């Protein structure tokens, strides 16, 4: 759990990025947003939509480079935690492997897999996260990457620990002695994950296969290939981004619909609304709530001066609830056109896996509507994520699902 410097109070007894904050950050965003960038401990929170947009449009000032971090999940991950020109070069290499065609080619398989998994899930009160929302994204990214199905459970465990380790940096958990054992376990899991992909890359060099790992091994731009460490770092990034965040998206989607039977009825009457519902879920409860930057110089943002070398959290979840950018932002209302949300970031660091996440959410929602007559909250209480400070989603989500 997150504590230590991260638990400095924002003024009402709720520690910034404490478990209480992570479970429900939106009241805190509303309370702090109009103050402009807010200093919380040793981190600056950027909460307003226009300020976040300014920051992401200025990568030379708001740097993503974490190569000097003592957190291996940050320092050993290309693309997401680096700046141009290396970011540009590495992203171009990955783009040659992670193509729209490769994503589109998965659609029929994802449909069949979602239908099969829902059949295994059954009906009545079901635990949606472990039973479906965890399983489908892990199976999809695993197939795309070409890993063995028998390895998926272990890879899921490692990816969850990597997610915790990444969030620990921005939240301040790294400095809390009470979390030393948890962080040590997460670092060991992260090392095992990176080493796994080093070995998988070696296997592809010896025995090429038609999968994403092989495509990364073979990718070439301007005569250069990715190094072994870069391939493993990118694979670790794609694995985590391809399952943890999509799990959060699916959990948030089904929880919101369980509490909005009116929208379930509208979707049954008009499936063309499915994509709008997915986009509104992304805005309303963004699976990733913030990303970290480091200022390279003193900068004034939203009337507030932030010093050079400051750690800055760009709070996408807060920007997506900013009333200056979205009318009635705390209402879940898919009928409004709100695709300008920042759930996948913006600009050079826009999430490369966004098309895959959208495809999985669309297919999953249609499959649930096809199979079940009603979606209701479960009798057993749900449990929201509290320890992975970057994320918004559920650890457990019991739902009542009734068959046709």
PyMOL commands that set and color helices and strands:
alter all, ss='L'
color gray80, all
select helices_A, chain A and resi 4-7+19-23+26-35+49-56+72-75+86-95+100-104+107-121+128-145+149-171+173-175+177-206+212-218+228-258+261-269+271-284+316-319+347-349+354-371
alter helices_A, ss='H'
color red, helices_A
select strands_A, chain A and resi 38-40+43-46+62-63+124-127+291-295+299-301+304-306+311-314+372-377+383-384+394-396+398-403
alter strands_A, ss='S'
color yellow, strands_A
deselect
rebuild
show_as cartoon
